[in-house]
Amino acid sequence: MKNKYDVIVIGSGCGGAAAAALLSSLGNKTLLVEKSRRIGGRTATYEKKGFKLDHGHVLMRSQKGPHGEVLRLAKCKDLIPPFSVCRNWAVKSIIADKPLEIRQNVYSYVLSSKGRQQLGAFGFTPMELANMVRWNLVRRTMPEKKIRRYDHVDMHSYMKNYIDNKYISAFYGGLAVVLFGALDKETSAGESIRMSQAGFKDFLNMGYPVTGEGISAIPKSFIRAAERYGADVELGCPVKNVVVENGKAKGVRINGETIWADSVVSNIGVRETVDKLVGPEHFDSVYVNRIRNLKYSYGGVSLKFALDKWVTPWVWGGVMPDKIENINQDLLDGKVPDTLPMMYISPSKLDPALAPPGKQVLSVISGAPISKNGNGDMDWDLVAAKLKKQVEDFFPGIAESTVFCDVSTPKDISKSTGRAYGDAIGVSQTIDQVGMLRPSKVSPIQGLYYVGADVGRGNVASELASESAISLYRRFKKKQNLLNRFISK
Ligand SMILES: Cc1cc2nc3c(=O)[nH]c(=O)nc-3n(C[C@H](O)[C@H](O)[C@H](O)COP(=O)(O)OP(=O)(O)OC[C@H]3O[C@@H](n4cnc5c(N)ncnc54)[C@H](O)[C@@H]3O)c2cc1C
């Protein structure tokens, strides 16, 4: 570590790692500092008793989407990890009260008699099917200018204009929880249309990296790109504070030393940067209040089962119950709901290097609002216990084959990443926090920027984090081009 850099990035989540790759590729002398000994924040992977387990539970648009784009822009396409893609996975799900099982490639499933029979059991009327086609066509072809008009309309009301069917509602409601970590009645329809457009192109390319590194292959590939451009990366190195002098970020304090920089990029969360790293006294009180009142996505409870044999052939799927708001209400009232929404993936089925031979890793998540009144008071032990019971019913025999089951709740996320409430995704994409109302990646302090899911737009979850870094890269590139033009005159 030197004592002066062009750019210091704080945090190695997808947002920070992507920013280090992209900004160093522009020729900036870059330092990335991460408080943990592991790379990746909420996309980190750890090893225990020969099993490799993901900190969260992450599915993403493989080579497509912002993760691939980071490495393409950094001219490190060769570092994009290989992926297994979901169109070929064996899927078992329950939507409302109907099971859906797909054992083959999705395209051939839809054409098969079994596929037609299962889909037919959902009982769509010809009018509903026609409306679904119309709705899909409208979303697929909607130009960005028109999508913006839906930014402050909720997903639920938008869908109801086209179709009112219990199974589609359950699916769409479940999708809002999985993709946006919020109810469809709160989530921006504009953001969901952007995601549908990406989904029409890339949904069947969603996948899981198969490099033996679990999901951390994504942030690690960004770090490799940064190091290729000469960036220094320091792990186990918490930043105590950002040094601000005369309204400008000048560097960071680490272990009692100041490391100077022209720009500081924080990946630790907007609120955490303002309150913990910089100090609210450096900002206007209106800005501080606004940042403190931001709402966050659901928290995730994640169960990681290490199994002593193959318990299930299913790779991916979940449970999308009807009326998620009633389930949330039960949880907020301290009651155990009948069913929780859940999603599972068996990473070792896709990448055998993640478990010892003949053994299996199964990762399951559920989500719920982080709190009743914004202070993180949800009873996560209750959610975890119910989820475990539900998994045992979904996968008979799992309890007898469990070597260990690690439970991660928002309390653990909060402890490991320093985020106030341990939310799974970031600042939520609700109708009041998107478009012009989303926090900007440019802070009011000169030279201080934010990256991460908190400030990403038009994408979901970890992809928001990479998108935020791409957007910051474009800003830096434009500024550097202008400067170069000015110098050459
Ligand atoms: C259970 C669960 C399931 C999920 N499932 C999915 C999914 O299927 N698909 C998907 O795309 N996304 C999923 N996500 C969401 C996704 O993981 C996050 O949205 C994304 O990883 C956020 O990245 P980030 O860059 O914003 O921040 P983070 O990953 O939070 O990174 C911030 C980093 O900053 C570091 N840091 C904090 N303070 C300091 C300091 N003082 N000094 C130095 N470093 C510091 C932290 O240690 C951390 O490494 C899931 C998340 C969870 C928890």
The ligand as a MOL file (V3000), in Angstrom:
LIG
                    3D

  0  0  0     0  0            999 V3000
M  V30 BEGIN CTAB
M  V30 COUNTS 53 58 0 0 0
M  V30 BEGIN ATOM
M  V30 1 C -29.4190 -14.1820 1.3230 0
M  V30 2 C -29.1640 -13.3510 0.1010 0
M  V30 3 C -29.5550 -13.8010 -1.1560 0
M  V30 4 C -29.3100 -13.0530 -2.3020 0
M  V30 5 N -29.6690 -13.5690 -3.5420 0
M  V30 6 C -29.3140 -12.8940 -4.6590 0
M  V30 7 C -29.5250 -13.4580 -5.9630 0
M  V30 8 O -30.0180 -14.5890 -6.0990 0
M  V30 9 N -29.1210 -12.7390 -7.0520 0
M  V30 10 C -28.5070 -11.5310 -6.9520 0
M  V30 11 O -28.1300 -10.9430 -7.9700 0
M  V30 12 N -28.3150 -10.9600 -5.7200 0
M  V30 13 C -28.7020 -11.6130 -4.5910 0
M  V30 14 N -28.4860 -11.0550 -3.3540 0
M  V30 15 C -28.1410 -9.6180 -3.2690 0
M  V30 16 C -26.7020 -9.3110 -3.5510 0
M  V30 17 O -25.8740 -10.2230 -2.8730 0
M  V30 18 C -26.4120 -7.8640 -3.0990 0
M  V30 19 O -27.3700 -6.9640 -3.6010 0
M  V30 20 C -25.0590 -7.3920 -3.6310 0
M  V30 21 O -24.0910 -8.3880 -3.3970 0
M  V30 22 C -24.6750 -6.0840 -2.9580 0
M  V30 23 O -23.3790 -5.7160 -3.3500 0
M  V30 24 P -22.7610 -4.3300 -2.9280 0
M  V30 25 O -21.5570 -4.1100 -3.7730 0
M  V30 26 O -23.7880 -3.2750 -2.9380 0
M  V30 27 O -22.3350 -4.4350 -1.3770 0
M  V30 28 P -21.7810 -5.5340 -0.3600 0
M  V30 29 O -21.7720 -6.8880 -0.9440 0
M  V30 30 O -22.5130 -5.3470 0.9110 0
M  V30 31 O -20.2470 -5.1000 -0.1320 0
M  V30 32 C -19.8320 -4.0930 0.7480 0
M  V30 33 C -18.4140 -4.4100 1.1900 0
M  V30 34 O -17.9030 -3.3190 1.9660 0
M  V30 35 C -17.0970 -3.8690 3.0050 0
M  V30 36 N -16.9340 -2.8760 4.0760 0
M  V30 37 C -17.8780 -2.4190 4.9260 0
M  V30 38 N -17.3430 -1.5110 5.7640 0
M  V30 39 C -16.0290 -1.3790 5.4290 0
M  V30 40 C -14.9570 -0.5770 5.9270 0
M  V30 41 N -15.1140 0.2750 6.9370 0
M  V30 42 N -13.7240 -0.7090 5.3520 0
M  V30 43 C -13.5310 -1.5740 4.3020 0
M  V30 44 N -14.5150 -2.3600 3.8090 0
M  V30 45 C -15.7470 -2.2460 4.3540 0
M  V30 46 C -17.8970 -5.0890 3.4480 0
M  V30 47 O -17.1190 -6.0040 4.2020 0
M  V30 48 C -18.3500 -5.6580 2.1000 0
M  V30 49 O -17.4050 -6.5610 1.5810 0
M  V30 50 C -28.6910 -11.8000 -2.1870 0
M  V30 51 C -28.2840 -11.3330 -0.9260 0
M  V30 52 C -28.5140 -12.1070 0.2170 0
M  V30 53 C -28.0490 -11.5890 1.5520 0
M  V30 END ATOM
M  V30 BEGIN BOND
M  V30 1 1 1 2
M  V30 2 1 2 3
M  V30 3 2 2 52
M  V30 4 2 3 4
M  V30 5 1 4 5
M  V30 6 1 4 50
M  V30 7 2 5 6
M  V30 8 1 6 7
M  V30 9 1 6 13
M  V30 10 2 7 8
M  V30 11 1 7 9
M  V30 12 1 9 10
M  V30 13 2 10 11
M  V30 14 1 10 12
M  V30 15 2 12 13
M  V30 16 1 13 14
M  V30 17 1 14 15
M  V30 18 1 14 50
M  V30 19 1 15 16
M  V30 20 1 16 17
M  V30 21 1 16 18
M  V30 22 1 18 19
M  V30 23 1 18 20
M  V30 24 1 20 21
M  V30 25 1 20 22
M  V30 26 1 22 23
M  V30 27 1 23 24
M  V30 28 2 24 25
M  V30 29 1 24 26
M  V30 30 1 24 27
M  V30 31 1 27 28
M  V30 32 2 28 29
M  V30 33 1 28 30
M  V30 34 1 28 31
M  V30 35 1 31 32
M  V30 36 1 32 33
M  V30 37 1 33 34
M  V30 38 1 33 48
M  V30 39 1 34 35
M  V30 40 1 35 36
M  V30 41 1 35 46
M  V30 42 1 36 37
M  V30 43 1 36 45
M  V30 44 2 37 38
M  V30 45 1 38 39
M  V30 46 1 39 40
M  V30 47 2 39 45
M  V30 48 1 40 41
M  V30 49 2 40 42
M  V30 50 1 42 43
M  V30 51 2 43 44
M  V30 52 1 44 45
M  V30 53 1 46 47
M  V30 54 1 46 48
M  V30 55 1 48 49
M  V30 56 2 50 51
M  V30 57 1 51 52
M  V30 58 1 52 53
M  V30 END BOND
M  V30 END CTAB
M  END
